[in-house]
Amino acid sequence: MTLISRAGSMLLLLMTLSLAAPAGADEFDAMREKIPRELAARGVPSIAVAVARDGKIIWEQGFGWANREQRIAADEHTMYSLASISKPITATGLAILMQQGKIELDKPINDYLGEAKVVARVGSAADATVRRVANHSSGLPLHYQFFYEDEPHRRPAMDETIRRYANLVTAPGERWQYSNLGYGLIDYIIARQSDRSFADFMREEVFVPLGLTRMSIDIGPGLEKYTAMRYGADGLPIPFYDFDHPGGSAVFASAHDLARFGMFHAGAKLPDQREILSDEWRKRMQEPTAEIEGGRHYGIGWFLQDDKAGRRVVSHSGGMGGVSTLLSIVPEQNVVVVVLSNGASPLPSQISAQILNVVLKAPDEKKPEQAEKPKSEQSDVAEALAAAKPMEERGLKPLIGRWKGTVHTYNADLPIELRVQEDGDVHVKFEGQLVTLLTGARVQDGFLRGRLKANLGTEDVNRTKHELHLEVKQRGDDVLNGSLIAMSYRVPRVGNALTHWIELKKQVD
């Protein structure tokens, strides 16, 4: 692009932003001025915001481009991919079926699945209840798997995903582990128990009754022209993609409609919305039933935490290729804040925190909790610093010795040997492969962690360049078990995190 065309594009953008700005001064004027500057400075395509207080939307506006190529400006009715904000929306559908008595919260999720079941590699599958799947404490692992329309791979049937990856890698209730796979199971049981497709059930039982005409699973028929394009870090459009966990990631919505959804969960009684859930069930979704850390909790589809003033904040964020989103609810103040973007950026989180400060008239409030970042986004530098410490500080000394076992894949069980040496190095060898070093080896939160390169030999794993992340817990004196996660590594698009069960026993030499 030439300097002249870039200048022209920027001028057109600023003109569009200025035309979108409403007349009259109010408490959001500073934000209206700031957002366009931040979009331009950071190269973010667009942001849409919606703010509600006391059952009324008091500000909603779009900034930037919903579609750069077609010169479509974003507004409050532009539909954005929500990523993980899909979870509380899916959980609302789940709660409807629980209210109807078709699903029981504390029954095993296997009671509602078909032939393919969740398998307990540790603990009991009977304890992997619907509640624990919904609050990420069932023992299901880290999981995300993307399928792009310009690539040959397509999403498998859900039963096949369950057979391949629905292993409990920690005992139910033992640990909080954010798992998209769990919400893939939830959308599946919603469809099974309602005798409708997940998309049809959500449209008929959630979106239409709440008057959410621009909210849909994926991009609903006829809604294509209202939908924001997702853009990569290079500024180019990302081809449409699907996943094997729609309930965790597949919802599209406008800022306007998502704010109305948030108003429902804040307890507002809007005249054009039907009561799809009783107040009792709506509040049950916001009960803190799984502890994360530092006083933070998760309910049924919601992150829960108190701000510095002691107010409960109910929230969920979303992040994936070309998506950054945040929905925050402060029920005590009847406040809802929505910030959506069609680029991956921390800007929506920052804008949301500043809007909350304005609405709540509270300086420097703690921003709502965001979903755990994929491990591929964690700092390699911090891991390298940890690995440079003496082995005693890395917690490796009790593990010195030779450990043998297997890694379970859907193709085969692969023999593996791990040696923790006196000097702190950890060597790993798969049968028939070269010895490799476990990089960044350390014991953290009770788990031996590190990274390695090896070939698990499955088509799913080998779709992208990847590395393996080891995460095993010592049980007794002679067993290590947990996860070996094949995680896409330095790929141009968001890739996959595919978790495999691994168990090793200490050898007596």
C-alpha positions in Angstrom: 0.0 0.0 0.0 1.4 3.4 -0.9 1.8 6.3 1.6 -0.9 8.2 -0.3 -3.4 5.3 -0.1 -2.6 4.8 3.5 -3.2 8.4 4.3 -6.5 8.3 2.3 -7.5 5.2 4.3 -6.7 6.8 7.6 -8.6 10.0 6.6 -11.7 7.9 5.6 -11.4 6.0 8.9 -11.3 9.3 11.0 -14.3 10.7 9.0 -16.2 7.5 9.6 -15.4 7.7 13.4 -16.4 11.3 13.6 -19.7 10.7 11.8 -20.5 7.8 14.2 -20.0 10.1 17.3 -23.3 11.2 18.8 -24.0 14.9 19.6 -23.9 16.1 23.2 -21.4 15.8 26.0 -21.7 13.0 28.6 -19.5 10.9 30.9 -18.1 8.9 27.9 -16.7 11.7 25.9 -13.2 11.0 26.9 -13.6 7.4 25.9 -15.0 8.4 22.5 -11.9 10.5 21.8 -9.5 7.8 23.1 -10.8 4.7 21.3 -10.1 6.0 17.7 -6.6 7.0 18.7 -5.9 3.6 20.2 -7.3 1.8 17.2 -5.0 3.7 14.9 -1.9 3.4 17.2 -2.3 -0.3 17.7 -3.6 -1.4 14.3 -6.8 -2.8 15.7 -9.5 -3.0 13.0 -12.5 -2.0 15.2 -14.1 -2.0 18.6 -17.8 -1.9 19.5 -19.0 -0.9 23.0 -22.3 -1.1 24.9 -22.9 0.1 28.4 -26.1 -0.5 30.4 -27.2 0.8 33.8 -30.4 0.3 35.7 -31.9 -1.7 32.8 -31.2 0.8 30.1 -28.4 1.0 27.5 -26.8 4.4 28.2 -24.0 4.2 25.5 -23.4 2.0 22.5 -21.2 2.8 19.6 -18.8 1.2 17.0 -15.4 2.5 16.0 -13.3 1.5 13.0 -13.9 -1.1 10.3 -16.0 -4.2 10.6 -14.7 -5.1 7.1 -11.7 -3.1 5.8 -11.9 -4.5 2.3 -15.5 -3.6 1.8 -15.3 -0.4 3.8 -18.0 -1.4 6.2 -17.9 0.6 9.4 -18.5 -1.0 12.7 -21.4 0.0 14.8 -23.3 -1.3 17.9 -25.3 -3.8 15.8 -22.2 -5.3 14.1 -21.9 -9.0 15.0 -18.6 -10.1 16.4 -17.2 -13.5 17.0 -17.3 -13.8 20.8 -14.9 -16.7 21.4 -15.2 -17.8 25.1 -18.0 -15.5 26.0 -19.9 -18.3 24.3 -19.6 -20.3 27.5 -22.0 -18.3 29.7 -24.4 -18.2 26.7 -24.2 -22.0 26.3 -24.5 -22.3 30.1 -27.8 -20.4 29.9 -29.2 -23.0 27.5 -27.9 -25.7 29.9 -29.7 -24.0 32.8 -33.0 -23.9 30.9 -32.8 -27.7 30.5 -31.9 -28.1 34.1 -34.9 -25.9 35.1 -37.1 -28.2 32.9 -35.7 -31.2 34.7 -34.2 -32.7 31.6 -30.6 -32.4 33.0 -29.5 -32.7 36.6 -26.6 -30.6 37.7 -25.0 -33.2 40.0 -25.4 -36.3 37.8 -22.4 -37.7 35.8 -22.2 -36.1 32.4 -21.8 -39.6 31.0 -25.5 -40.1 31.8 -26.3 -37.7 29.0 -23.7 -38.8 26.4 -24.1 -41.5 23.7 -21.9 -44.5 23.1 -18.7 -42.4 23.5 -18.1 -41.6 27.2 -15.7 -39.6 29.3 -12.9 -42.0 30.5 -11.4 -41.5 34.0 -7.6 -42.1 33.9 -7.6 -41.0 37.5 -10.5 -40.8 39.9 -14.0 -41.9 38.9 -16.0 -40.8 35.9 -19.1 -40.9 38.0 -17.7 -37.8 39.8 -17.4 -35.9 36.5 -20.8 -34.3 37.0 -22.5 -31.7 34.8 -21.7 -29.1 37.4 -18.0 -29.9 37.4 -17.8 -29.9 33.6 -19.5 -26.5 33.6 -17.2 -25.0 36.2 -14.0 -26.6 34.8 -13.2 -28.8 37.7 -14.1 -32.2 36.2 -10.6 -33.3 35.4 -11.0 -32.7 31.6 -7.9 -31.3 30.1 -6.8 -28.2 28.2 -8.1 -28.4 24.7 -8.7 -26.4 21.6 -8.7 -27.5 17.9 -9.4 -25.2 15.0 -10.5 -26.1 11.4 -10.0 -23.5 8.7 -12.2 -23.4 5.6 -9.2 -23.1 3.3 -7.7 -26.2 4.7 -8.8 -29.8 4.0 -9.3 -30.9 7.7 -12.9 -30.8 9.0 -14.4 -31.1 12.4 -15.1 -34.8 13.4 -18.3 -36.0 14.9 -18.5 -35.2 18.6 -18.4 -38.9 19.5 -15.0 -39.1 17.8 -13.7 -36.1 19.7 -14.9 -37.7 22.9 -13.2 -41.0 22.1 -9.9 -39.2 21.3 -9.6 -36.6 24.0 -12.3 -36.8 26.7 -9.9 -38.3 29.3 -9.9 -37.1 33.0 -6.3 -36.3 33.5 -6.8 -35.3 37.2 -9.5 -36.5 39.6 -12.8 -34.7 39.5 -12.7 -31.8 42.0 -8.9 -32.0 42.4 -8.0 -29.1 40.2 -9.5 -26.2 38.2 -8.5 -26.5 34.5 -10.1 -24.3 31.9 -11.3 -26.7 29.2 -13.0 -25.9 25.9 -13.7 -29.6 25.6 -16.0 -29.5 28.6 -18.2 -26.9 26.8 -18.1 -29.0 23.7 -19.7 -31.8 25.8 -22.2 -29.4 27.1 -23.4 -28.2 23.7 -23.6 -31.9 22.7 -25.8 -32.9 25.7 -28.0 -29.8 25.1 -28.7 -31.1 21.6 -29.2 -34.7 22.8 -31.6 -33.8 25.6 -33.6 -31.3 23.6 -33.9 -33.4 20.4 -32.8 -30.3 18.4 -29.5 -29.1 17.0 -27.5 -26.9 19.4 -28.0 -23.9 17.1 -31.8 -24.4 16.8 -32.2 -24.9 20.6 -30.2 -21.8 21.4 -32.1 -19.7 18.8 -35.5 -20.9 19.9 -35.0 -21.0 23.7 -32.5 -18.2 24.3 -32.0 -15.7 21.5 -35.6 -15.2 20.3 -37.2 -15.0 23.7 -34.6 -12.5 24.8 -35.1 -10.4 21.6 -31.5 -11.1 20.5 -31.9 -10.9 16.7 -28.2 -10.5 16.2 -26.9 -13.3 18.2 -26.4 -16.8 16.7 -24.4 -20.0 16.8 -21.8 -19.4 14.1 -23.1 -17.0 11.5 -26.8 -17.6 11.1 -28.5 -17.6 7.7 -29.1 -14.0 6.5 -26.7 -12.5 9.1 -23.5 -12.6 6.9 -23.7 -8.9 5.9 -23.8 -7.8 9.5 -20.8 -9.8 10.7 -17.3 -8.4 11.4 -14.4 -10.0 9.6 -11.8 -11.5 11.9 -8.2 -10.1 11.2 -4.8 -11.5 12.0 -1.8 -9.7 13.4 -0.7 -9.1 9.9 -3.8 -7.1 9.2 -5.2 -9.7 6.7 -8.6 -11.4 7.0 -8.5 -14.8 8.6 -10.4 -17.5 6.7 -13.6 -18.7 8.5 -12.8 -21.4 11.1 -14.7 -24.0 13.1 -13.8 -26.0 16.2 -14.8 -29.2 17.9 -16.1 -27.2 20.9 -18.9 -25.0 19.6 -20.4 -24.5 23.0 -17.2 -22.9 24.2 -16.4 -20.7 21.2 -18.9 -20.4 18.4 -21.4 -17.6 19.3 -21.5 -14.4 17.3 -23.3 -11.3 18.7 -23.6 -7.5 18.4 -22.5 -5.3 21.3 -26.1 -4.2 21.6 -27.5 -7.8 21.9 -24.7 -8.9 24.2 -25.5 -6.0 26.5 -29.1 -7.1 26.6 -28.0 -10.6 27.4 -25.9 -9.2 30.2 -28.9 -7.1 31.5 -30.9 -10.3 31.7 -28.2 -11.9 33.9 -28.0 -8.7 36.0 -31.7 -9.2 36.8 -33.2 -6.5 34.7 -36.8 -7.2 33.6 -37.0 -5.8 30.1 -40.5 -5.5 28.7 -39.7 -7.2 25.4 -37.9 -10.2 27.0 -39.6 -13.4 28.1 -38.4 -15.0 31.3 -36.5 -18.0 30.1 -35.0 -18.7 33.6 -36.3 -18.1 37.0 -34.3 -15.7 39.3 -33.3 -18.8 41.3 -31.7 -20.5 38.3 -30.1 -17.3 37.0 -28.5 -16.7 40.4 -27.4 -20.3 40.7 -25.3 -19.8 37.6 -23.5 -17.0 39.5 -22.7 -19.1 42.6 -18.9 -19.6 43.1 -18.5 -23.4 43.0 -14.9 -23.8 41.8 -12.0 -21.9 43.3 -9.3 -20.7 40.8 -6.8 -18.7 42.8 -6.5 -15.5 44.8 -10.2 -15.4 45.8 -11.4 -15.9 42.2 -14.0 -18.4 41.4 -16.0 -19.9 38.5 -19.7 -20.7 38.5 -21.9 -22.1 35.7 -20.3 -20.4 32.7 -19.1 -17.3 34.7 -15.9 -16.0 36.2 -16.7 -14.4 39.6 -14.6 -12.1 41.7 -14.9 -9.0 43.9 -13.5 -5.6 42.9 -11.6 -3.4 45.3 -14.8 -1.9 46.6 -16.1 -5.4 47.5 -18.6 -5.5 44.6 -19.2 -8.8 42.9 -18.1 -8.8 39.2 -19.6 -11.5 37.0 -17.7 -11.7 33.7 -16.3 -13.6 30.8 -13.7 -12.8 28.2 -12.9 -14.3 24.8 -9.8 -14.5 22.8 -8.7 -16.4 19.7 -7.6 -15.6 16.1 -9.0 -12.2 15.2 -11.1 -12.0 18.5 -10.8 -10.0 21.7 -14.0 -9.7 23.8 -15.1 -8.9 27.3 -18.5 -8.9 29.0 -18.7 -7.6 32.6 -21.7 -7.4 34.9 -21.8 -5.7 38.3 -25.2 -7.0 39.6 -25.2 -4.8 42.7 -25.0 -1.7 40.6 -27.1 -3.0 37.7 -24.2 -2.2 35.4 -23.2 -4.1 32.2 -20.2 -3.3 30.0 -19.5 -4.9 26.7 -16.3 -4.4 24.6 -15.8 -6.4 21.3 -13.1 -6.4 18.7 -12.3 -8.2 15.5 -8.5 -8.3 16.2 -6.5 -10.0 18.9 -5.4 -7.2 21.3 -5.4 -6.3 25.0 -7.3 -3.1 24.1 -10.9 -4.4 24.9 -9.8 -5.4 28.4 -8.2 -2.0 29.0 -11.2 -0.1 27.5 -13.6 -2.2 29.6 -11.7 -1.4 32.8 -11.8 2.3 32.1 -15.5 2.3 31.2 -16.2 0.5 34.5 -14.3 3.1 36.4 -16.4 5.8 34.8 -19.7 4.1 35.3 -19.0 3.1 38.9 -17.2 6.4 39.7 -14.3 4.4 41.2 -10.7 5.1 40.3 -8.4 2.3 39.4 -10.8 -0.6 39.9 -9.5 -4.1 39.4 -10.5 -5.3 35.9 -12.7 -8.3 35.6 -11.0 -11.7 35.3 -10.1 -13.0 31.9 -10.0 -16.6 30.7 -6.7 -18.4 31.2 -4.4 -17.6 28.3 -3.3 -20.6 26.1 0.0 -22.0 27.3 1.5 -21.1 23.9 1.2 -17.4 25.0 3.0 -17.9 28.3 6.5 -16.5 28.7 9.4 -18.5 27.4 11.7 -16.1 29.2 10.1 -16.9 32.6 10.3 -20.6 31.9 14.0 -20.3 30.9 14.8 -18.4 34.2 13.0 -21.1 36.2 15.0 -23.8 34.5 18.3 -22.0 35.3 17.7 -22.4 39.0 19.5 -25.3 40.9 17.5 -28.5 40.8 16.6 -28.2 44.5 14.9 -24.9 43.8 13.1 -26.5 40.8 11.8 -29.3 43.0 13.4 -32.0 41.0 15.5 -33.8 43.6 12.7 -36.2 44.9 12.2 -37.3 41.2 15.8 -38.4 40.5 15.8 -41.7 38.8 14.3 -43.6 35.8 10.6 -43.6 35.0 8.9 -45.8 32.4 5.4 -45.8 31.1 3.1 -44.9 28.2 1.4 -42.0 26.4 -2.1 -42.8 25.3 -3.1 -41.6 21.8 -6.1 -42.5 19.8 -3.8 -44.6 17.5 -1.7 -46.4 20.1 -0.1 -46.4 23.5 3.4 -45.2 23.0 6.2 -46.5 25.4 8.2 -43.6 27.0 11.1 -43.4 29.4 12.0 -40.3 31.5 15.3 -39.9 33.4 15.8 -37.2 36.0 19.5 -36.9 36.5 21.6 -35.7 39.4 22.6 -32.6 37.5 19.0 -31.5 37.0 18.7 -32.4 33.4 15.6 -34.5 32.4 16.0 -36.8 29.4 13.0 -38.2 27.6 12.9 -41.1 25.1 10.0 -42.5 23.1 10.5 -46.0 21.8 12.2 -45.8 18.3 13.0 -42.1 18.6 16.0 -40.1 19.7 16.6 -39.0 23.3 15.4 -35.4 23.8 15.8 -32.9 26.7 12.8 -31.8 28.8 13.3 -28.0 28.4 12.4 -25.8 31.4 12.0 -28.8 33.7 10.7 -27.8 37.2 8.0 -28.8 39.7 5.3 -26.1 39.9 2.1 -26.3 41.8 2.8 -30.0 42.4 3.3 -30.8 38.8 6.5 -31.7 36.9 6.4 -29.4 33.9 8.6 -28.9 30.8 8.7 -28.9 27.0 10.0 -31.4 24.5 10.0 -32.4 20.8 8.8 -35.9 19.8 6.4 -37.5 17.3 3.1 -38.8 18.7 2.2 -40.1 15.3 -1.4 -38.9 15.0 -2.9 -37.0 12.1 -4.5 -34.5 14.5 -1.2 -33.6 16.1 0.8 -33.5 12.9 -1.6 -31.0 11.2 0.5 -28.1 12.6 4.1 -27.5 13.8 4.0 -28.2 17.5 5.9 -29.0 20.7 4.9 -31.2 23.6 4.1 -29.8 27.1 4.5 -32.2 29.9 2.4 -31.7 33.0 2.4 -34.7 35.4 1.7 -35.1 39.1 3.6 -37.4 41.5 1.1 -39.8 43.2 2.8 -41.7 46.0 6.4 -42.5 45.7 6.4 -44.3 42.4 3.8 -42.9 40.0 3.8 -39.8 37.7 0.7 -39.1 35.7 -1.2 -36.4 33.9 -1.0 -34.6 30.6 1.2 -34.5 27.5 -0.1 -31.7 25.4 0.6 -31.3 21.7 0.6 -27.5 21.3 0.9 -25.7 18.0 4.1 -23.7 18.0 5.0 -20.5 16.1 2.3 -21.1 13.5 0.8 -18.2 11.5 -2.7 -19.0 12.7 -4.1 -20.0 16.0 -3.5 -23.7 16.2 -4.4 -26.6 18.5 -3.8 -27.9 22.1 -4.4 -31.6 22.1 -4.0 -33.4 25.5 -2.9 -37.0 25.9 -2.9 -39.1 29.0 0.6 -40.1 30.3 1.5 -42.4 33.2 5.0 -43.4 34.3 6.2 -45.7 37.1 9.6 -45.3 38.9 12.1 -48.1 38.1 14.3 -49.8 40.6 17.7 -50.1 38.9 
